Amino acid sequence: MRRFSRPLTLSLAAAAVGAGLVWFLDPSSGRRRRHVVRDKGVSLARHGAHRGRRVVRHASSDAVGLGKRLAHNLPGNEPELDDATLAHKVESIVFRDHDVPKGQININAERGVVFLRGQVERPELVEVLEARARKVKGVRDVRNLLHLPADSPPQPRE
């Protein structure tokens, strides 16, 4: 069975080449067909080159962006934030959620240590706000002095 596959493939290829030659060399329509195939080939090559340039440009810009993102996350000589800027930065992160009572919480910073003072309605909000404050870059420590309405305010430990 394997002996017949090669001659069969060869004869089918020869028939296809012959049909293509007849189709291209036809005296009445062959010239138009050749020009149409040439024009489509040139158009395909031009569009393919354009797509290739776009893919390369996209990949290179992604690589540059990834490099800058990685370089940004490297520890470097970042200037240390002063206490007022750090407190404002923590406020913007902590008060981002609409459920946080902004008027009942006081945030200040001293030498990189952030103090959270005030009263919150829900006990889980105490841990959530402390976790948010700890995630801010530049915060060395967080002293959580938040309390529930029924509890007395905790005393700061030195």
Number of C-alpha atoms within 10 A of each C-alpha: 4 6 7 8 10 10 11 11 11 11 12 12 12 12 12 12 12 12 12 12 12 12 15 17 14 13 9 8 11 15 13 12 15 14 12 12 12 12 12 12 12 12 12 12 12 12 12 12 12 12 12 12 12 12 12 12 12 12 12 12 12 12 12 12 12 12 11 12 11 10 11 10 8 9 7 8 6 7 7 13 15 13 18 15 13 24 23 14 17 26 19 12 14 21 15 11 10 8 8 16 13 15 8 12 17 15 18 18 21 14 15 20 18 24 21 24 19 21 21 18 14 11 11 9 16 19 12 11 18 20 13 14 26 17 12 14 13 20 21 13 16 16 16 20 19 25 20 15 12 8 9 10 14 12 8 10 6 3
